[in-house]
Amino acid sequence: MSIRSSSESSSSSTKSWIVHGIVAGAAIAVAIGARAYLAQSKKLRSRVVGIIPARFASSRFQGKPLVNILGKPMIQRTWERSKLATTLDHLDDEKIAECCRGFGADVIMTSESCRNGTERCNEAQEKLDKKYDIVVNIQGDEPLIEPEIIDGIVKALQAAPDAVFSTAVTSLKPEDAFDPNRVKCVVDNRGYAIYFSRGLIPYNKSGRVNPQFPYMLHLGIQSYDSKFLKIYPQLQPTPLQLEEDLEQLKVLENGFKMKVIKVDHEAHGVDTAEDVEKIESFMRERNLS
């Protein structure tokens, strides 16, 4: 569901290289075709829609979008914060759908065959009556997402015509360094993503956290060029994507560029049931209703 608001052993080794070569060749062909397709449009990417993909079933936290956060379902808090963003032209399992309709959200049901939030966003945009240039994937487990972050990644993508994807990072807390649920990111000197990992990156020789290094935490919110979003499901899963279980890596492995902005964002999302108490305490301390 989406709410509107990527010898014998020698012979075996050779076969393996051939198979990998075929897969890589196919990926390159798809990527070249994708770039040609994207190059057809030179319009300013001005029409923007925000989508909050959500599903009741979750391996880590069943029913997470409906969990109560100080009196409101988490999905409602995310939706309300998202509506405060100025760059969005529009913001759009049956239990979640019923809840969302109850507080006024537009709901689009998507197929169970969607493998991740990116594919869910693509299916949702295809069902919209109006066409958009940029689609923002707003994580439903970020009940305190700042609207300025949404606006920031949209503007970053609009200002980087060579990028098809944009996202945000913030400073990583030392206690989260080795938590696989906290995805880390490294970027180049021009603000483009180099890599994402569930492990600590960069990783030094000592194997310990360097308190002087500015490690970065990926916030999960991301925006896509709408034409690229249609291409994304056609790209075959890539080795790094499968190993890390991170959809952003499929984008990078296929040679596409991803713009990254750094923001100050103290409250992280809700990944597990234990995070609910943490975020409620955070809200009470700051008198956030």
TORKESE-919839 format. One record per residue (C-alpha): residue in one letter; z, y, x; chain. Coordinates in steps of 0.25 Angstrom, whole numbers. Each point is the difference from the previous one (the first is absolute). Layout:
BEGIN
(lumvex A; (Z; Y; X); A)
...
// end
This chain:
BEGIN
(lumvex M; (0; 0; 0); A)
(lumvex S; (-3; 14; 5); A)
(lumvex I; (6; 13; -5); A)
(lumvex R; (-9; 12; 1); A)
(lumvex S; (9; 13; 4); A)
(lumvex S; (-32; -52; 66); A)
(lumvex S; (-27; -112; 91); A)
(lumvex E; (6; -3; -14); A)
(lumvex S; (10; 11; 2); A)
(lumvex S; (-11; 9; 6); A)
(lumvex S; (-10; -4; -12); A)
(lumvex S; (11; 4; -10); A)
(lumvex S; (2; 13; 8); A)
(lumvex T; (-15; 3; -1); A)
(lumvex K; (-1; -3; -14); A)
(lumvex S; (12; 9; -3); A)
(lumvex W; (-7; 12; 8); A)
(lumvex I; (-13; -3; -8); A)
(lumvex V; (8; 1; -13); A)
(lumvex H; (7; 12; 4); A)
(lumvex G; (-13; 6; 4); A)
(lumvex I; (-6; -2; -13); A)
(lumvex V; (12; 6; -8); A)
(lumvex A; (0; 12; 10); A)
(lumvex G; (-15; 1; -2); A)
(lumvex A; (1; 0; -15); A)
(lumvex A; (11; 10; 0); A)
(lumvex I; (-8; 9; 9); A)
(lumvex A; (-12; -1; -10); A)
(lumvex V; (9; 3; -11); A)
(lumvex A; (6; 12; 7); A)
(lumvex I; (-14; 6; 4); A)
(lumvex G; (-4; -1; -14); A)
(lumvex A; (13; 6; -5); A)
(lumvex R; (-2; 12; 9); A)
(lumvex A; (-15; 2; -4); A)
(lumvex Y; (6; 0; -15); A)
(lumvex L; (11; 10; 3); A)
(lumvex A; (-10; 9; 8); A)
(lumvex Q; (-8; 2; -13); A)
(lumvex S; (10; 9; -6); A)
(lumvex K; (3; 14; 7); A)
(lumvex K; (7; 6; -12); A)
(lumvex L; (14; 5; 3); A)
(lumvex R; (10; -10; -4); A)
(lumvex S; (7; 9; -11); A)
(lumvex R; (2; -9; -12); A)
(lumvex V; (13; -8; 2); A)
(lumvex V; (7; -11; -8); A)
(lumvex G; (14; -6; 3); A)
(lumvex I; (2; -14; -3); A)
(lumvex I; (14; -8; 0); A)
(lumvex P; (-3; -15; 1); A)
(lumvex A; (11; -8; -5); A)
(lumvex R; (3; -15; -4); A)
(lumvex F; (12; -7; -5); A)
(lumvex A; (-2; -12; 9); A)
(lumvex S; (5; 2; 14); A)
(lumvex S; (4; -10; 11); A)
(lumvex R; (11; 9; 5); A)
(lumvex F; (5; 7; -12); A)
(lumvex Q; (-4; -5; -14); A)
(lumvex G; (-2; 11; -10); A)
(lumvex K; (2; 11; 11); A)
(lumvex P; (-8; 11; -8); A)
(lumvex L; (10; -1; -11); A)
(lumvex V; (13; 0; 8); A)
(lumvex N; (10; 11; -5); A)
(lumvex I; (2; 12; 9); A)
(lumvex L; (11; 8; -5); A)
(lumvex G; (-4; -1; -14); A)
(lumvex K; (-15; -1; 1); A)
(lumvex P; (-10; -11; 3); A)
(lumvex M; (-5; 2; 15); A)
(lumvex I; (-15; 1; -5); A)
(lumvex Q; (4; 11; -9); A)
(lumvex R; (6; 8; 11); A)
(lumvex T; (-12; -2; 9); A)
(lumvex W; (-9; 5; -11); A)
(lumvex E; (8; 12; -3); A)
(lumvex R; (0; 4; 15); A)
(lumvex S; (-15; -3; 1); A)
(lumvex K; (-3; 10; -11); A)
(lumvex L; (6; 11; 8); A)
(lumvex A; (-11; -1; 10); A)
(lumvex T; (-11; 11; -1); A)
(lumvex T; (-12; -7; 6); A)
(lumvex L; (0; -11; -11); A)
(lumvex D; (-10; 3; -12); A)
(lumvex H; (6; -12; -7); A)
(lumvex L; (11; -11; 1); A)
(lumvex D; (-3; -13; -7); A)
(lumvex D; (21; -58; -7); A)
(lumvex E; (2; 4; -15); A)
(lumvex K; (15; 3; 2); A)
(lumvex I; (-3; 11; 10); A)
(lumvex A; (-12; 5; -9); A)
(lumvex E; (10; 2; -12); A)
(lumvex C; (10; 7; 8); A)
(lumvex C; (-10; 10; 6); A)
(lumvex R; (-6; 3; -13); A)
(lumvex G; (14; 3; -5); A)
(lumvex F; (1; 12; 10); A)
(lumvex G; (-14; 5; -2); A)
(lumvex A; (-8; -6; 11); A)
(lumvex D; (-15; -5; -1); A)
(lumvex V; (0; -15; 2); A)
(lumvex I; (-12; -8; 5); A)
(lumvex M; (1; -15; 1); A)
(lumvex T; (-6; -7; 12); A)
(lumvex S; (-3; -14; 4); A)
(lumvex E; (10; -10; 6); A)
(lumvex S; (-12; -3; 10); A)
(lumvex C; (3; 13; 7); A)
(lumvex R; (6; -3; 14); A)
(lumvex N; (7; 13; 3); A)
(lumvex G; (2; 14; -5); A)
(lumvex T; (-13; 5; 6); A)
(lumvex E; (-8; -10; -8); A)
(lumvex R; (8; 3; -13); A)
(lumvex C; (-3; 15; 2); A)
(lumvex N; (-15; -3; 2); A)
(lumvex E; (0; -8; -13); A)
(lumvex A; (8; 11; -7); A)
(lumvex Q; (-10; 11; 4); A)
(lumvex E; (-11; -8; -5); A)
(lumvex K; (6; 0; -14); A)
(lumvex L; (2; 15; 0); A)
(lumvex D; (-10; 8; -9); A)
(lumvex K; (0; 12; 10); A)
(lumvex K; (-5; -2; 15); A)
(lumvex Y; (9; 4; 12); A)
(lumvex D; (-3; 3; 14); A)
(lumvex I; (14; -4; 5); A)
(lumvex V; (9; -10; -5); A)
(lumvex V; (15; 1; 4); A)
(lumvex N; (8; -13; 0); A)
(lumvex I; (14; 4; -3); A)
(lumvex Q; (10; -11; 3); A)
(lumvex G; (9; -3; -12); A)
(lumvex D; (12; -3; 8); A)
(lumvex E; (1; 14; 6); A)
(lumvex P; (8; 7; -11); A)
(lumvex L; (3; 12; 8); A)
(lumvex I; (-14; 2; 6); A)
(lumvex E; (-2; 15; 2); A)
(lumvex P; (-12; 6; -7); A)
(lumvex E; (-3; 8; 13); A)
(lumvex I; (-3; -13; 7); A)
(lumvex I; (-10; -4; -11); A)
(lumvex D; (-7; 13; 2); A)
(lumvex G; (1; -1; 15); A)
(lumvex I; (-8; -13; 1); A)
(lumvex V; (-10; 5; -10); A)
(lumvex K; (-3; 12; 8); A)
(lumvex A; (0; -8; 13); A)
(lumvex L; (-11; -9; -6); A)
(lumvex Q; (-8; 12; -5); A)
(lumvex A; (1; 7; 14); A)
(lumvex A; (-5; -13; 7); A)
(lumvex P; (-14; -4; -4); A)
(lumvex D; (0; -11; 10); A)
(lumvex A; (12; -7; -6); A)
(lumvex V; (0; -8; -13); A)
(lumvex F; (15; -2; -1); A)
(lumvex S; (12; 8; 2); A)
(lumvex T; (15; -3; 0); A)
(lumvex A; (13; 6; 5); A)
(lumvex V; (11; -4; 10); A)
(lumvex T; (14; 5; 2); A)
(lumvex S; (11; -2; 11); A)
(lumvex L; (5; -15; 1); A)
(lumvex K; (15; -2; 0); A)
(lumvex P; (5; -8; 12); A)
(lumvex E; (7; -10; -10); A)
(lumvex D; (-14; -3; -6); A)
(lumvex A; (-7; -3; 13); A)
(lumvex F; (0; -15; -2); A)
(lumvex D; (-1; 0; -15); A)
(lumvex P; (-13; -7; -4); A)
(lumvex N; (0; 7; -13); A)
(lumvex R; (-1; 14; 7); A)
(lumvex V; (-14; 1; 5); A)
(lumvex K; (-2; 8; 13); A)
(lumvex C; (-12; 8; 4); A)
(lumvex V; (-6; 6; 13); A)
(lumvex V; (-11; 11; 0); A)
(lumvex D; (-9; 6; 10); A)
(lumvex N; (0; 15; 5); A)
(lumvex R; (-9; 4; -12); A)
(lumvex G; (9; -6; -11); A)
(lumvex Y; (-8; -12; -3); A)
(lumvex A; (7; -14; -1); A)
(lumvex I; (-1; -10; 11); A)
(lumvex Y; (8; -11; -5); A)
(lumvex F; (11; -4; -11); A)
(lumvex S; (10; -11; 2); A)
(lumvex R; (12; -6; -6); A)
(lumvex G; (5; -2; 14); A)
(lumvex L; (5; 12; 9); A)
(lumvex I; (-12; 8; 6); A)
(lumvex P; (-1; 4; 11); A)
(lumvex Y; (9; -11; 6); A)
(lumvex N; (5; 2; 14); A)
(lumvex K; (4; -9; 11); A)
(lumvex S; (15; 0; -3); A)
(lumvex G; (-2; -5; -14); A)
(lumvex R; (9; 10; -5); A)
(lumvex V; (-1; 13; -8); A)
(lumvex N; (-3; 12; 8); A)
(lumvex P; (9; 11; -6); A)
(lumvex Q; (-9; 11; 6); A)
(lumvex F; (-13; -6; -6); A)
(lumvex P; (-6; 6; -13); A)
(lumvex Y; (-2; -13; -7); A)
(lumvex M; (-7; 2; -14); A)
(lumvex L; (2; -7; -13); A)
(lumvex H; (-12; -1; -10); A)
(lumvex L; (4; 5; -14); A)
(lumvex G; (-11; -8; -7); A)
(lumvex I; (-6; 11; -8); A)
(lumvex Q; (-15; 1; 3); A)
(lumvex S; (-12; 6; -5); A)
(lumvex Y; (-15; -5; 0); A)
(lumvex D; (-14; 5; -1); A)
(lumvex S; (-4; -6; -13); A)
(lumvex K; (-13; -5; 5); A)
(lumvex F; (8; -7; 11); A)
(lumvex L; (9; -6; -10); A)
(lumvex K; (-11; -7; -7); A)
(lumvex I; (-4; -6; 14); A)
(lumvex Y; (14; -5; 4); A)
(lumvex P; (0; -12; -9); A)
(lumvex Q; (-13; -5; 6); A)
(lumvex L; (5; 0; 14); A)
(lumvex Q; (5; -14; 5); A)
(lumvex P; (15; -1; 3); A)
(lumvex T; (2; 2; 15); A)
(lumvex P; (8; -7; 11); A)
(lumvex L; (10; 11; 2); A)
(lumvex Q; (1; 3; -15); A)
(lumvex L; (4; -14; -3); A)
(lumvex E; (10; -2; 12); A)
(lumvex E; (7; 13; -4); A)
(lumvex D; (-2; 0; -15); A)
(lumvex L; (-4; 14; 0); A)
(lumvex E; (-12; 5; -7); A)
(lumvex Q; (-2; 12; 8); A)
(lumvex L; (-4; -8; 12); A)
(lumvex K; (-13; -5; -7); A)
(lumvex V; (-4; 14; 0); A)
(lumvex L; (2; 2; 15); A)
(lumvex E; (-6; -13; 4); A)
(lumvex N; (-13; 3; -7); A)
(lumvex G; (-1; 13; 8); A)
(lumvex F; (4; 10; -11); A)
(lumvex K; (8; 12; 3); A)
(lumvex M; (14; 3; -6); A)
(lumvex K; (6; 14; 0); A)
(lumvex V; (15; 0; 2); A)
(lumvex I; (10; 12; -3); A)
(lumvex K; (14; 1; 5); A)
(lumvex V; (11; 4; -10); A)
(lumvex D; (15; 1; -2); A)
(lumvex H; (4; -10; -10); A)
(lumvex E; (14; -5; 1); A)
(lumvex A; (0; -9; -12); A)
(lumvex H; (-8; -13; 2); A)
(lumvex G; (-5; -9; -11); A)
(lumvex V; (6; -12; -8); A)
(lumvex D; (-4; -13; 7); A)
(lumvex T; (11; -9; -4); A)
(lumvex A; (11; 0; -10); A)
(lumvex E; (10; 5; 10); A)
(lumvex D; (-8; 13; 2); A)
(lumvex V; (4; 4; -14); A)
(lumvex E; (14; 3; 3); A)
(lumvex K; (-4; 8; 12); A)
(lumvex I; (-10; 9; -7); A)
(lumvex E; (10; 2; -11); A)
(lumvex S; (11; 4; 10); A)
(lumvex F; (-11; 9; 7); A)
(lumvex M; (-2; 7; -14); A)
(lumvex R; (14; 2; -3); A)
(lumvex E; (3; 6; 13); A)
(lumvex R; (-11; 11; -2); A)
(lumvex N; (3; 1; -15); A)
(lumvex L; (-14; -5; -4); A)
(lumvex S; (-1; -4; -14); A)
// end
